[in-house]
Amino acid sequence: MTVLAGRDLESWCRDFPVLRELIAYRECCWFNPQRTNAQTGLTATGLTAAEQQLAAERLDRFKPFIARVFPETAADQGLIESPLVAIPSMRQALGQRSAITLPAKLLLKCDNLLPISGSVKARGGIYEVLKHAETLAIKNGLLTTTDNYAILAEKHFRTFFNEYKIAVGSTGNLGLSIGIMGAKFGFQVTVHMSADARRWKKDLLKSHGVEVVEYSSDYGAAVTAGRSQAESDPNCHFIDDENSTDLFLGYSVAGQRLAAQLSAMNIEINGQQPLVVYLPCGVGGGPGGITFGLKQVFGDNVHCFFAEPTHSPCMLAGLCTGLHDTISVRDLGLDNITAADGLAVARPSGFIGRVLAPLISGVFTVDDHELYRLLALLADLEHIFMEPSALAGLPGIVKITQNRDKLAPSLQEHFDSAVHVAWGTGGSMVPAEEIAGYYGKGKELLEMRNA
Ligand SMILES: *Cc1c(COP(=O)(O)O)cnc(C)c1O
């Protein structure tokens, strides 16, 4: 019998009935009773708007370097950002399939198109590598913050960074971001990859000269290995997906970037027109950092929901029980096996769960088959191709509409005028034949349902 914090599972289920849904792999939608107002929640994080601003300024300093070493970013002067687009046909299909009237405004944040690594990890992961490189170069008297950072592409810097190592544990995309960026500087990068990581991600990293260590177990084991590699080597920097504030602040810059994009589209967010954002969640750093960034900008006018696969609902389990990283989905008897490889995490980040709990509106889960169906629908209707993990946020608008009586009163009142943003978190680097396989599976599942 499973015992958690001295109590058996049945007793936890009595207090938190949503656990029964998780145990049965049933899709569900949980609203967070610990949510507070934005100001209180933000203050309690101990992190500040000023730190987020410093992260944004650091990314700006690196733009000349990024533009130089990644020519695909030159047109945007080295800015690593993705489009925000309306998806009216997809919205219509979502409404028809669920037989409810959905709010009119549904946008997709296309982080699948982020330059360099094609996923949301290009925000946090790349930021932490940049910060680490900057810190080392400044400490060794090679750089000042007023220099044009394009000089970092010069050969003597490569030689310098080649003395240093970076280690990370990953289900795939974080490894890609850190590996590609780290290798560009000349760092010796080791990526510890969990069994869920796709073959092509490992091969791509190797082609960049990154060392890839493969594990037959899940993400947790890969992270542990990365951490211990760094502990035994003072020249090795471990990028801690579960606890890093640098990673977190890198993600948070998305808040002000999204705000700028909304205003460029003449969309004003306010009490009468709130913003609702749906964020796919693995360990929690990405959606957590973005939530923090959005709350800094929009305060109580933004509502953030996390999305997880039914086989890996670690953040939901951790938040609802308050057990955070002391509960694993395996404690619930779940297998943590999902097509959403970026979200295949059994144990949530304790840092995100504890620090962000007051700012998260809720968490919902999505079945793997539904991820495939949505993948195929989005491809057919909007000609946008994403990886399965990236689709998890899309059903959010349906789930929230179905449960609108449970929403914060301010959101209920202005529900129909709210702007909904599904965060599409990755996919443009996925090889065409893999995408074709995902798409074929989605089409098959759609036809089975129609039959
Ligand atoms: C990593 C990842 C996420 C979630 O980020 P976490 O920081 O692990 O919560 C979502 N989507 C994709 C495609 C990812 O790779």
The ligand as a Tripos MOL2 file, in Angstrom:
@<TRIPOS>MOLECULE
LIG
   15    15     1     0     0
SMALL
NO_CHARGES

@<TRIPOS>ATOM
      1 C1          9.8490   21.3140  -21.6740 C.3       1 LIG1
      2 C2          8.6480   21.4890  -22.4610 C.ar      1 LIG1
      3 C3          7.4580   21.9640  -21.8770 C.ar      1 LIG1
      4 C4          7.2870   22.2690  -20.4230 C.3       1 LIG1
      5 O1          8.3130   22.9240  -19.7640 O.3       1 LIG1
      6 P1          8.6890   22.5390  -18.2690 P.3       1 LIG1
      7 O2          9.6520   23.5670  -17.8670 O.co2     1 LIG1
      8 O3          9.3130   21.1550  -18.3050 O.co2     1 LIG1
      9 O4          7.4330   22.5130  -17.4780 O.co2     1 LIG1
     10 C5          6.3640   22.1060  -22.7010 C.ar      1 LIG1
     11 N1          6.4160   21.7970  -24.0090 N.ar      1 LIG1
     12 C6          7.5210   21.3550  -24.6000 C.ar      1 LIG1
     13 C7          7.5030   21.0410  -26.0640 C.3       1 LIG1
     14 C8          8.6770   21.1760  -23.8470 C.ar      1 LIG1
     15 O5          9.7790   20.7270  -24.4290 O.3       1 LIG1
@<TRIPOS>BOND
     1     1     2 1
     2     2     3 ar
     3     2    14 ar
     4     3     4 1
     5     3    10 ar
     6     4     5 1
     7     5     6 1
     8     6     7 2
     9     6     8 1
    10     6     9 1
    11    10    11 ar
    12    11    12 ar
    13    12    13 1
    14    12    14 ar
    15    14    15 1
@<TRIPOS>SUBSTRUCTURE
     1 LIG1         1 GROUP 0 **** ****
